Amino acid sequence: MDPFSRLTGARSEDALVRYVIAECRKGRLLADVLKDPYVTNRADRTTLQRLMDHPELVSALGDGAVDTIRARIAAL
């Protein structure tokens, strides 16, 4: 395994977190933002689960919104 792939993945996830937070701060619903091509082209189910555990995202959006999406992801 390439030792840099982990870093690149982390950077990609950080970019997704920033995108999701920015879009939600514009007033969009988290569920709608997660359907954006920017997100769907970069995140599979496992990545989405990790994003919902990202401290910065949970802090910015609140536990309630994140818990709802966690439940939807688990139901997939």
PLY file of the C-alpha trace (Angstrom):
ply
format ascii 1.0
element vertex 76
property float x
property float y
property float z
element edge 75
property int vertex1
property int vertex2
end_header
0.00 0.00 0.00
1.24 3.46 -0.90
2.13 5.30 2.35
0.75 8.53 0.94
-2.66 7.15 -0.02
-3.83 7.44 3.57
-2.84 11.10 3.67
-4.52 11.78 0.36
-7.68 10.07 1.59
-7.68 12.14 4.75
-7.22 15.31 2.72
-10.09 14.31 0.46
-12.34 13.65 3.44
-11.37 16.98 4.97
-12.38 18.68 1.71
-15.73 16.87 1.82
-16.28 17.96 5.41
-15.53 21.59 4.50
-17.89 21.38 1.52
-20.74 19.86 3.54
-20.37 22.43 6.32
-20.22 25.34 3.87
-23.33 24.18 2.02
-25.27 23.60 5.25
-24.30 27.07 6.47
-25.93 28.41 3.30
-29.18 26.98 4.65
-29.27 23.68 2.78
-30.34 20.48 4.49
-27.61 17.96 5.25
-29.51 15.18 3.45
-29.70 17.33 0.30
-26.02 18.26 0.42
-25.05 14.59 0.65
-26.86 13.99 -2.66
-24.73 16.57 -4.49
-22.52 15.15 -7.26
-19.48 16.61 -5.50
-20.21 14.32 -2.56
-21.57 11.26 -4.36
-18.61 11.15 -6.75
-16.13 11.20 -3.86
-17.77 9.27 -1.02
-19.04 5.73 -0.71
-21.10 4.48 2.23
-18.02 3.88 4.39
-16.70 7.37 3.69
-20.08 8.89 4.55
-20.07 7.03 7.85
-16.63 8.42 8.64
-17.76 11.92 7.69
-20.66 11.68 10.15
-18.12 10.97 12.89
-15.84 13.86 11.93
-15.68 16.16 15.00
-15.68 19.36 12.95
-18.82 18.33 11.07
-20.65 17.21 14.22
-19.68 20.44 15.96
-20.83 22.62 13.07
-24.11 20.85 12.32
-25.13 19.46 15.69
-25.70 15.96 16.93
-29.35 15.82 15.84
-28.73 16.39 12.15
-25.78 14.02 12.10
-27.64 11.31 14.04
-30.47 11.40 11.51
-28.06 10.85 8.62
-26.19 8.14 10.54
-29.46 6.24 10.89
-30.21 6.61 7.16
-26.74 5.37 6.23
-27.07 2.39 8.57
-30.38 1.48 6.94
-28.80 1.25 3.47
0 1
1 2
2 3
3 4
4 5
5 6
6 7
7 8
8 9
9 10
10 11
11 12
12 13
13 14
14 15
15 16
16 17
17 18
18 19
19 20
20 21
21 22
22 23
23 24
24 25
25 26
26 27
27 28
28 29
29 30
30 31
31 32
32 33
33 34
34 35
35 36
36 37
37 38
38 39
39 40
40 41
41 42
42 43
43 44
44 45
45 46
46 47
47 48
48 49
49 50
50 51
51 52
52 53
53 54
54 55
55 56
56 57
57 58
58 59
59 60
60 61
61 62
62 63
63 64
64 65
65 66
66 67
67 68
68 69
69 70
70 71
71 72
72 73
73 74
74 75
